[in-house]
Amino acid sequence: MSDSLVVLDASALINLLGCGSPAVILDALAGRCAIEEKTLAEILQDPFTNGPAGPSIGRLLSKSTLTVQRMSPTAYADYLELVSSPLETALGHGESAALAHADDVRATVVLDDRKARRIGKSRFPKCDQWTSVKLFRVAADLCGLPRNEIGSLIHFARENARMHILDFDQPWVDELPRFRTRPQPTGQGA
């Protein structure tokens, strides 16, 4: 695995918040995670606390485990093309911003939406794509997180954020132990 930047789509950050301990995952990636500001603007609620997302995201930003970035004019042109395409090839603002920015800065993008992944592979073939599950898996491998703990985090991301599991990730998720304990809300910034 390279040390390149990892750009999150809104669903990826929502899944991290939903797991109850997003800092555990983001800390493992050693400050390499970013979110484009247009994507961040889509995240209003913390699915773990059912409150506003701002305080939880603020804690992650203050710890520098997550950074907010602004796309370049070149990426902005790609973003505009993606959001204004015909319906069958148009993407939402957050996905478009994440893809355009990640491609522009040669980063990995974390996307779970099948349509966004398909269009991203076609439009930006050199941009590496991860799913939220792969983000959790890479982080768990990097920090040696026990399988029962990563199983709990994924369980709560699925329960609270309705994290989508793509078919190719399902076998790995199915092998994880089922959840044991619910993380405490104070674990959000920990």
Phi and psi in degrees as GROMACS dihedral restraints (atoms count N, CA, C in turn):
[ dihedral_restraints ]
;  ai    aj    ak    al  type     phi  dphi    fc
    3     4     5     6     1   -84.1    20    10
    4     5     6     7     1   172.5    20    10
    6     7     8     9     1   -98.7    20    10
    7     8     9    10     1    27.2    20    10
    9    10    11    12     1   -74.1    20    10
   10    11    12    13     1   164.6    20    10
   12    13    14    15     1   -64.4    20    10
   13    14    15    16     1   145.8    20    10
   15    16    17    18     1  -119.4    20    10
   16    17    18    19     1   117.8    20    10
   18    19    20    21     1  -100.8    20    10
   19    20    21    22     1   124.6    20    10
   21    22    23    24     1   -91.2    20    10
   22    23    24    25     1   138.5    20    10
   24    25    26    27     1   -80.7    20    10
   25    26    27    28     1   165.2    20    10
   27    28    29    30     1   -57.2    20    10
   28    29    30    31     1   -42.6    20    10
   30    31    32    33     1   -62.1    20    10
   31    32    33    34     1   -35.1    20    10
   33    34    35    36     1   -65.6    20    10
   34    35    36    37     1   -44.0    20    10
   36    37    38    39     1   -69.4    20    10
   37    38    39    40     1   -37.0    20    10
   39    40    41    42     1   -61.4    20    10
   40    41    42    43     1   -41.1    20    10
   42    43    44    45     1   -63.5    20    10
   43    44    45    46     1   -40.4    20    10
   45    46    47    48     1   -63.5    20    10
   46    47    48    49     1   -44.9    20    10
   48    49    50    51     1   -61.4    20    10
   49    50    51    52     1   -41.6    20    10
   51    52    53    54     1   -64.0    20    10
   52    53    54    55     1   -24.0    20    10
   54    55    56    57     1   -73.0    20    10
   55    56    57    58     1   -16.2    20    10
   57    58    59    60     1    91.3    20    10
   58    59    60    61     1   -16.6    20    10
   60    61    62    63     1  -140.5    20    10
   61    62    63    64     1    61.4    20    10
   63    64    65    66     1   -62.3    20    10
   64    65    66    67     1   -29.9    20    10
   66    67    68    69     1   -64.0    20    10
   67    68    69    70     1   -31.0    20    10
   69    70    71    72     1   -60.2    20    10
   70    71    72    73     1   -45.5    20    10
   72    73    74    75     1   -71.2    20    10
   73    74    75    76     1   -47.7    20    10
   75    76    77    78     1   -67.1    20    10
   76    77    78    79     1   -37.4    20    10
   78    79    80    81     1   -60.3    20    10
   79    80    81    82     1   -37.3    20    10
   81    82    83    84     1   -62.3    20    10
   82    83    84    85     1   -28.3    20    10
   84    85    86    87     1   -89.3    20    10
   85    86    87    88     1     9.2    20    10
   87    88    89    90     1    50.8    20    10
   88    89    90    91     1    49.4    20    10
   90    91    92    93     1    73.4    20    10
   91    92    93    94     1    17.3    20    10
   93    94    95    96     1   -93.8    20    10
   94    95    96    97     1     4.4    20    10
   96    97    98    99     1   -98.7    20    10
   97    98    99   100     1   136.9    20    10
   99   100   101   102     1  -137.6    20    10
  100   101   102   103     1   161.5    20    10
  102   103   104   105     1  -137.6    20    10
  103   104   105   106     1   136.7    20    10
  105   106   107   108     1   -74.1    20    10
  106   107   108   109     1   144.4    20    10
  108   109   110   111     1   -60.7    20    10
  109   110   111   112     1   -32.4    20    10
  111   112   113   114     1   -69.9    20    10
  112   113   114   115     1   -34.8    20    10
  114   115   116   117     1   -68.1    20    10
  115   116   117   118     1   -45.5    20    10
  117   118   119   120     1   -58.5    20    10
  118   119   120   121     1   -35.8    20    10
  120   121   122   123     1   -61.6    20    10
  121   122   123   124     1   -18.2    20    10
  123   124   125   126     1   -80.8    20    10
  124   125   126   127     1   -14.1    20    10
  126   127   128   129     1   -96.6    20    10
  127   128   129   130     1   104.4    20    10
  129   130   131   132     1  -107.0    20    10
  130   131   132   133     1   -31.0    20    10
  132   133   134   135     1  -121.9    20    10
  133   134   135   136     1   140.9    20    10
  135   136   137   138     1   -86.3    20    10
  136   137   138   139     1   114.8    20    10
  138   139   140   141     1   -69.4    20    10
  139   140   141   142     1   -16.4    20    10
  141   142   143   144     1   -80.6    20    10
  142   143   144   145     1   -43.4    20    10
  144   145   146   147     1   -96.6    20    10
  145   146   147   148     1   -13.6    20    10
  147   148   149   150     1    61.6    20    10
  148   149   150   151     1    18.5    20    10
  150   151   152   153     1  -108.1    20    10
  151   152   153   154     1  -173.0    20    10
  153   154   155   156     1   -61.0    20    10
  154   155   156   157     1   145.1    20    10
  156   157   158   159     1   -76.3    20    10
  157   158   159   160     1   -22.5    20    10
  159   160   161   162     1   -50.0    20    10
  160   161   162   163     1   -50.4    20    10
  162   163   164   165     1   -62.1    20    10
  163   164   165   166     1   -41.8    20    10
  165   166   167   168     1   -65.9    20    10
  166   167   168   169     1   -43.7    20    10
  168   169   170   171     1   -67.2    20    10
  169   170   171   172     1   -39.1    20    10
  171   172   173   174     1   -57.9    20    10
  172   173   174   175     1   -40.1    20    10
  174   175   176   177     1   -64.6    20    10
  175   176   177   178     1   -39.8    20    10
  177   178   179   180     1   -67.0    20    10
  178   179   180   181     1   -39.2    20    10
  180   181   182   183     1   -68.2    20    10
  181   182   183   184     1   -38.9    20    10
  183   184   185   186     1   -68.0    20    10
  184   185   186   187     1   -28.4    20    10
  186   187   188   189     1   -83.7    20    10
  187   188   189   190     1    -5.0    20    10
  189   190   191   192     1    63.1    20    10
  190   191   192   193     1    23.4    20    10
  192   193   194   195     1   -82.3    20    10
  193   194   195   196     1   -15.3    20    10
  195   196   197   198     1  -140.7    20    10
  196   197   198   199     1   138.2    20    10
  198   199   200   201     1  -121.9    20    10
  199   200   201   202     1   152.0    20    10
  201   202   203   204     1  -102.7    20    10
  202   203   204   205     1   131.4    20    10
  204   205   206   207     1  -125.7    20    10
  205   206   207   208     1   156.7    20    10
  207   208   209   210     1  -111.4    20    10
  208   209   210   211     1   133.3    20    10
  210   211   212   213     1   -69.0    20    10
  211   212   213   214     1   154.4    20    10
  213   214   215   216     1   -76.8    20    10
  214   215   216   217     1   167.7    20    10
  216   217   218   219     1   -58.4    20    10
  217   218   219   220     1   -35.6    20    10
  219   220   221   222     1   -63.9    20    10
  220   221   222   223     1   -47.4    20    10
  222   223   224   225     1   -65.2    20    10
  223   224   225   226     1   -35.8    20    10
  225   226   227   228     1   -61.8    20    10
  226   227   228   229     1   -38.1    20    10
  228   229   230   231     1   -63.4    20    10
  229   230   231   232     1   -42.4    20    10
  231   232   233   234     1   -64.2    20    10
  232   233   234   235     1   -42.6    20    10
  234   235   236   237     1   -56.4    20    10
  235   236   237   238     1   -47.9    20    10
  237   238   239   240     1   -61.9    20    10
  238   239   240   241     1   -39.2    20    10
  240   241   242   243     1   -63.4    20    10
  241   242   243   244     1   -40.8    20    10
  243   244   245   246     1   -67.2    20    10
  244   245   246   247     1   -42.9    20    10
  246   247   248   249     1   -77.3    20    10
  247   248   249   250     1   -22.3    20    10
  249   250   251   252     1  -105.4    20    10
  250   251   252   253     1    10.1    20    10
  252   253   254   255     1   -68.7    20    10
  253   254   255   256     1   165.7    20    10
  255   256   257   258     1   -56.3    20    10
  256   257   258   259     1   154.3    20    10
  258   259   260   261     1   -47.7    20    10
  259   260   261   262     1   -42.4    20    10
  261   262   263   264     1   -68.9    20    10
  262   263   264   265     1   -18.2    20    10
  264   265   266   267     1  -122.0    20    10
  265   266   267   268     1     3.2    20    10
  267   268   269   270     1   -81.1    20    10
  268   269   270   271     1   147.6    20    10
  270   271   272   273     1  -121.0    20    10
  271   272   273   274     1   163.7    20    10
  273   274   275   276     1   -68.9    20    10
  274   275   276   277     1   168.0    20    10
  276   277   278   279     1   -61.1    20    10
  277   278   279   280     1   -45.0    20    10
  279   280   281   282     1   -65.6    20    10
  280   281   282   283     1   -46.3    20    10
  282   283   284   285     1   -63.7    20    10
  283   284   285   286     1   -42.8    20    10
  285   286   287   288     1   -62.4    20    10
  286   287   288   289     1   -43.9    20    10
  288   289   290   291     1   -64.8    20    10
  289   290   291   292     1   -43.7    20    10
  291   292   293   294     1   -61.7    20    10
  292   293   294   295     1   -47.6    20    10
  294   295   296   297     1   -64.4    20    10
  295   296   297   298     1   -50.3    20    10
  297   298   299   300     1   -61.8    20    10
  298   299   300   301     1   -43.1    20    10
  300   301   302   303     1   -67.7    20    10
  301   302   303   304     1   -46.0    20    10
  303   304   305   306     1   -60.4    20    10
  304   305   306   307     1   -43.6    20    10
  306   307   308   309     1   -63.6    20    10
  307   308   309   310     1   -42.8    20    10
  309   310   311   312     1   -63.1    20    10
  310   311   312   313     1   -39.0    20    10
  312   313   314   315     1   -98.2    20    10
  313   314   315   316     1     9.3    20    10
  315   316   317   318     1    57.6    20    10
  316   317   318   319     1    48.3    20    10
  318   319   320   321     1  -107.5    20    10
  319   320   321   322     1   171.1    20    10
  321   322   323   324     1   -87.7    20    10
  322   323   324   325     1   140.1    20    10
  324   325   326   327     1  -111.0    20    10
  325   326   327   328     1   140.6    20    10
  327   328   329   330     1  -105.3    20    10
  328   329   330   331     1   111.8    20    10
  330   331   332   333     1  -134.9    20    10
  331   332   333   334     1   141.7    20    10
  333   334   335   336     1  -112.9    20    10
  334   335   336   337     1   -20.9    20    10
  336   337   338   339     1   -70.7    20    10
  337   338   339   340     1   126.1    20    10
  339   340   341   342     1   -61.3    20    10
  340   341   342   343     1   -44.6    20    10
  342   343   344   345     1   -62.6    20    10
  343   344   345   346     1   -44.3    20    10
  345   346   347   348     1   -63.2    20    10
  346   347   348   349     1   -39.7    20    10
  348   349   350   351     1   -65.0    20    10
  349   350   351   352     1   -43.1    20    10
  351   352   353   354     1   -64.0    20    10
  352   353   354   355     1   -49.3    20    10
  354   355   356   357     1   -65.4    20    10
  355   356   357   358     1   -39.6    20    10
  357   358   359   360     1   -61.2    20    10
  358   359   360   361     1   -42.9    20    10
  360   361   362   363     1   -65.8    20    10
  361   362   363   364     1   -36.9    20    10
  363   364   365   366     1   -72.6    20    10
  364   365   366   367     1   -46.0    20    10
  366   367   368   369     1   -80.6    20    10
  367   368   369   370     1   -35.6    20    10
  369   370   371   372     1  -128.3    20    10
  370   371   372   373     1    69.1    20    10
  372   373   374   375     1   -61.8    20    10
  373   374   375   376     1   -22.3    20    10
  375   376   377   378     1   -88.8    20    10
  376   377   378   379     1    -6.4    20    10
  378   379   380   381     1   -85.6    20    10
  379   380   381   382     1   114.6    20    10
  381   382   383   384     1   -68.1    20    10
  382   383   384   385     1   140.3    20    10
  384   385   386   387     1  -118.9    20    10
  385   386   387   388     1   136.1    20    10
  387   388   389   390     1  -118.1    20    10
  388   389   390   391     1   160.8    20    10
  390   391   392   393     1   -99.7    20    10
  391   392   393   394     1   169.9    20    10
  393   394   395   396     1   -60.3    20    10
  394   395   396   397     1   -38.6    20    10
  396   397   398   399     1   -61.0    20    10
  397   398   399   400     1   -42.9    20    10
  399   400   401   402     1   -64.3    20    10
  400   401   402   403     1   -36.9    20    10
  402   403   404   405     1   -59.1    20    10
  403   404   405   406     1   -47.5    20    10
  405   406   407   408     1   -62.1    20    10
  406   407   408   409     1   -43.3    20    10
  408   409   410   411     1   -65.4    20    10
  409   410   411   412     1   -46.0    20    10
  411   412   413   414     1   -61.6    20    10
  412   413   414   415     1   -45.4    20    10
  414   415   416   417     1   -61.5    20    10
  415   416   417   418     1   -43.2    20    10
  417   418   419   420     1   -61.7    20    10
  418   419   420   421     1   -41.3    20    10
  420   421   422   423     1   -66.0    20    10
  421   422   423   424     1   -41.4    20    10
  423   424   425   426     1   -66.0    20    10
  424   425   426   427     1   -37.8    20    10
  426   427   428   429     1  -104.6    20    10
  427   428   429   430     1     5.8    20    10
  429   430   431   432     1    67.0    20    10
  430   431   432   433     1    32.5    20    10
  432   433   434   435     1   -65.3    20    10
  433   434   435   436     1   127.2    20    10
  435   436   437   438     1   -59.9    20    10
  436   437   438   439     1   150.7    20    10
  438   439   440   441     1   -59.4    20    10
  439   440   441   442     1   -35.2    20    10
  441   442   443   444     1   -68.5    20    10
  442   443   444   445     1   -33.0    20    10
  444   445   446   447     1   -72.0    20    10
  445   446   447   448     1   -44.5    20    10
  447   448   449   450     1   -67.3    20    10
  448   449   450   451     1   -33.7    20    10
  450   451   452   453     1   -61.3    20    10
  451   452   453   454     1   -41.7    20    10
  453   454   455   456     1   -64.9    20    10
  454   455   456   457     1   -44.4    20    10
  456   457   458   459     1   -62.1    20    10
  457   458   459   460     1   -43.4    20    10
  459   460   461   462     1   -67.0    20    10
  460   461   462   463     1   -39.6    20    10
  462   463   464   465     1   -58.0    20    10
  463   464   465   466     1   -46.7    20    10
  465   466   467   468     1   -71.3    20    10
  466   467   468   469     1   -31.7    20    10
  468   469   470   471     1   -64.6    20    10
  469   470   471   472     1   -39.4    20    10
  471   472   473   474     1   -69.3    20    10
  472   473   474   475     1   -42.0    20    10
  474   475   476   477     1   -69.7    20    10
  475   476   477   478     1   -46.0    20    10
  477   478   479   480     1   -88.6    20    10
  478   479   480   481     1   -37.8    20    10
  480   481   482   483     1  -108.1    20    10
  481   482   483   484     1    -0.8    20    10
  483   484   485   486     1    55.3    20    10
  484   485   486   487     1    44.4    20    10
  486   487   488   489     1   -55.8    20    10
  487   488   489   490     1   128.5    20    10
  489   490   491   492     1   -84.0    20    10
  490   491   492   493     1   133.6    20    10
  492   493   494   495     1  -108.0    20    10
  493   494   495   496     1   118.9    20    10
  495   496   497   498     1   -75.9    20    10
  496   497   498   499     1   154.6    20    10
  498   499   500   501     1   -52.6    20    10
  499   500   501   502     1   -41.7    20    10
  501   502   503   504     1   -73.0    20    10
  502   503   504   505     1   -15.7    20    10
  504   505   506   507     1   -91.3    20    10
  505   506   507   508     1   -19.2    20    10
  507   508   509   510     1   -58.6    20    10
  508   509   510   511     1   -43.6    20    10
  510   511   512   513     1   -58.4    20    10
  511   512   513   514     1   -40.6    20    10
  513   514   515   516     1   -65.7    20    10
  514   515   516   517     1   -43.4    20    10
  516   517   518   519     1   -63.3    20    10
  517   518   519   520     1   -41.3    20    10
  519   520   521   522     1   -62.8    20    10
  520   521   522   523     1   -26.2    20    10
  522   523   524   525     1   -82.2    20    10
  523   524   525   526     1   -10.8    20    10
  525   526   527   528     1   -76.2    20    10
  526   527   528   529     1   146.2    20    10
  528   529   530   531     1   -62.7    20    10
  529   530   531   532     1   151.1    20    10
  531   532   533   534     1   -72.7    20    10
  532   533   534   535     1   161.3    20    10
  534   535   536   537     1   -57.7    20    10
  535   536   537   538     1   153.4    20    10
  537   538   539   540     1  -113.9    20    10
  538   539   540   541     1   -55.2    20    10
  540   541   542   543     1  -136.1    20    10
  541   542   543   544     1   151.4    20    10
  543   544   545   546     1   -82.2    20    10
  544   545   546   547     1   127.6    20    10
  546   547   548   549     1   -61.3    20    10
  547   548   549   550     1   151.3    20    10
  549   550   551   552     1   -82.6    20    10
  550   551   552   553     1   143.8    20    10
  552   553   554   555     1   -55.5    20    10
  553   554   555   556     1   -27.9    20    10
  555   556   557   558     1   -66.6    20    10
  556   557   558   559     1   -16.4    20    10
  558   559   560   561     1   -70.9    20    10
  559   560   561   562     1    -6.3    20    10
  561   562   563   564     1   -56.7    20    10
  562   563   564   565     1   -46.2    20    10
  564   565   566   567     1  -100.7    20    10
  565   566   567   568     1    -3.9    20    10
